[in-house]
Amino acid sequence: MIKAIFYRESDGTYKGFSISGHAMFRKYGKDIVCSAVSVLAINTVNSIDCLTDNIFEVEEDQDGLLKFKFTSEPDKKGQLLIESLALGITDIKEEYGDKYLIVKFKDKSETL
């Protein structure tokens, strides 16, 4: 199962996200849920890097972990891109269910 956590301030400002795990919807190489989440997440990070001046840190590994954290105050473009990611992943969860994907929104004070 994939677990996506979005970290926000009390005013709704996104500070980062963490995505981990594998959907196990189908066998490796045919898992459309895992592929969709991966494409959205990687495209979001690349878009923030190329289309904004936001400063951030990224951590990833081969086991399906991707952590993203703004290290400075994010601008409107960065916020919009993270919000778009959250929308896309939430839509995938609604389509395929909790068996494959969990989406949570947490206060930034919780560990990122």
N, C-alpha and C positions, 0 to 999 in steps of 0.2 A: 504494500500500500504506500502511496505517496502522501506525505504530510507537508502541506504548505502553510507557513505561519507568516503573517504580515504584522509588523510592529509599527504602532502609531503613537503619537503624542495624544494627550487628552483632547486637543483641538482637531484631531483627525489627520494631522500631518504625518505622512509616512516617513519612517526612519530607516526601514530596511525590510528584508524578508529572508526566510530560510525555507528551502525546499529539500526534502530528503526522501529516500526510498525509491521503490519501483512499484508500478501499478500491478503488475502480474495479471494484466487483462488477457494477454496472449503470450506465447513464448517469445523469447528474446529475438529481436529483429522484426517482430510483427505486432508489437504492443503499441497500438495507436494512441492509447491514453498517455503512456509514458512519453511517446514521441511528441505529442501535442504540448504537454506541459514543458518538456525540454526546449522545444522551439520557442514557445512564448517567453520562457525565462531567459534563455540565451539572447534572444532578440531584444528583450528589454534592457539587459546589461549593455549590449553593444550599442543600442540606441542612446542610452544615457551617456555612454562614453563618447559617441560621435556627434550627438546632436545638442549636448548641453555642456555647461562648464562646471557641472557638479563634481565634487571630489568624493570618492567612495573607495571602499575596500571590498574585494571579492575573495571568497575561499571556495574551492571546489575539490572534489575527489572522484575517483572512479566508481565509488559505491553509490552514486546518485545524490551526493550532497552539493548544494549550492547555497552559499550564504552571501548576502549583499547588505552592505551598511553604508549609508551616507556618513562621511566624516566631517562634513561641513553642512551648514544650513542649505537644504535643497531648494532649488528654484521651482517655478510653476511647471516648467517642462518636465523636470525630474519627477515631480509629484504626479503629473498627468500620466507619464509612462508607467509608474508603479501602479497607479489606480487602474490603468488599462490592463496590466498584468493580472491584478486581483480580479477584475471583471472576467477576463478570459478563463482563468483557472476556476473561478466559481461557476462559470457556465459549463465547463467540462465536468465538474463535480455534479452539477444538476443533471446533466445528460447521462452520466455513467454511474453515479451513486457513491455512497460512502464506503462501499466495499473496496474501491480502487483509489479513492482520493478524499482526503480530509483537508478542509480549509479553515484556518482559525485566524482571528484578529486579536492581537494582544497589545496591552499597554507597553510602551517602550521600556518602562522600568523593569519589565521581565527580561531575562537574559536574551541578548541577541547574538 
